[in-house]
Amino acid sequence: MKYDEDLYQWTIEQGRALRDRATNALDYDNLAEEIESLGRSDKREIESRLENLLVHLLKWRCQPEWRSPSWEASIDEARRRIERIIKDSPSLRSYPGEVLSEAYRYAIRNKAIRALELPQLPEACPWAIEDVLSEEFLPK
């Protein structure tokens, strides 16, 4: 099966070839691309979860009258999901800090945040990454 015809079937066959040490059946170029994409996928997931977390933290900060246990649960879930990725890929531990500024820029442009018609939000993230990821932190 060719990579560009049926990705799922190709992965099954390539997995089998790897386990059988059938090097002549391996599609080296596409295997390399797929392996590299796994790392990119984890990075994209961290970026997405971090942006979502920042949106929730901004809403928590700017709408105290709407705070609820479900908002807090959403914040906790985003943190846990980032933590799980880092647990599986410890080399990504510093990555949330590396993309915090960019994630914040996306968060303040998020439709849910813009719909709040909030007064001017800070251009830069007002929180350190350690606070953003801390289970105890909720902005005032």
N, C-alpha and C positions, 0 to 999 in steps of 0.2 A: 504494500500500500504506500502511495506517495503522500508526503507531508501536506501538500496543497490540495489533496483530493478528499481526505477524511482524517482530520487531526486526531480524533479520539482513537480510531483504529491504528493510526501510525504510532501513537504513544504506547498502545498495548504491545504492538510488535517490537518497538524499540526497547521497551522494558524487558520483554522476553529475551531479545537478543543480548542485552546487557547481562541478564542473569545467566544466560547460557554461554557467555563469553564468546559469542559469535561475532567477532569483530568484522567479518566480511559483510554482515547484514546491517551494520550500523550506518546511520545517516549522520555523519560527524558534523557537518556544517549546521544542519537544522537542530541537532541535539545541543550543540554549543549555544545556538540562539535561544532555544527554549530554557536552558539552564540559566543563562544570563537574564532572561525575562523574569525568572522567579525572584531574583533580587530586586529588580525594578518594581515588581508587583508589591513586594513588602514596603518599599519606599513610598509608592503611591498610596498604599493603604494607610501608612503613618500620616502622610500629608492630608489625606481625606479626613481621617479621624481627628487630627489636630485642628483642622479648620472647623469641623463640626463642634468640637469641644470649645473652641474660642467663641463660636456663635452662641452657644449655650451660656458661657461665662459672661458674655456681653449682655445677653438678655437678663441674666440673674442680676447683674450690676445695675442695669438701667431700668428694670421693671420690678422693683421690690414688691409691689402690690400683687404681682402675678406668681411669685415664688411658690413652688409646690414640691411635694415629695417626688412627683414624676419628673420634674426638671432636674432635681438633684440626682435622681436615678439615671437620667440621660447623661449627666456629667460624669457620674461614676462609671457608667458603661463605656463611654468613650475612653476614659483613662485606662480601664481594664483591658480594652482591646489593643491599645497602644502598648501596654505593658506585656501582653501575651506575645505580640510580634517581637518585641525586644528580647523576651525570654527565649524565643526560638532562634533569634538572630542577634546575639549580644553585640556584634560588631556595629549594629545600628543604634546603639545606646545614645550616641551623641547626635544622631540625625534629627530628632525633634527640635533640638536647639538650633541646628543649622538652618532649618526651614521655618522657624517660628515667625520671623518677620514676614515672609511671603504668605504663610498661612493666615496671619492676622490681616494682611492686605486683602486677601480673598474674603475673609470673614466679615470685614466691615463693608464689603460690597455685596454681601449675601442679600438676596431679596427679602428675607425675613427681617434682617436688621434694617435695611433701607426702608421697609414698610413702617417701621416704628417711628420714623421721622424724628430721630433723636437729635439733640443738640450736637454740635461738633464732637465727634469722637477723636481721641488722640490718633495721630497718624502712625505712630509706632506703638507696638504692643506695650501696654502699661505694666505687664506682669513678666517676671522671670520665668523661664521654662520650668525651673524647679517648683515654682508655685503652681503653674498651670497643670502640672502632672501630679501634684501632691493631693492625696486623698482628703486632707484636712482643709485645703484651700477653697474658699468661696469668696469672691470679691464683695466688698462692702458697697 
